[in-house]
Amino acid sequence: MSKISIEVAFAMPDKQWLRALTIPATKTAGAAIDECGVREAFPGFDFDACEIGVWGHEIKRSALLRDGDRIEIYRALELDPREARRQLALAGKTMRGANEDNGLS
């Protein structure tokens, strides 16, 4: 049986997780997620509610993978980027200066 090398990536605001795997070429993206260990690393997180993609392109869990694919698990954003910019603008800051004092307080 032919094998392929893939990665599975997931990030929370305070922690990133990446796992390299060698799996049978017949495995689906969903099966790879189930077997990669991410559920054990983040117990209680609902991975079934997340969209997934490969290299930034959304895919279905039933998609077959290719050698070199990186499955990305997309969690819901805690704050819409437009709302974040609006809040920063109200505070006199920009996205670029959000983490530093830009003197506009």
Order of alpha helices (4+ residues) and beta strands (2+ residues): beta-beta-alpha-alpha-beta-beta-beta-alpha
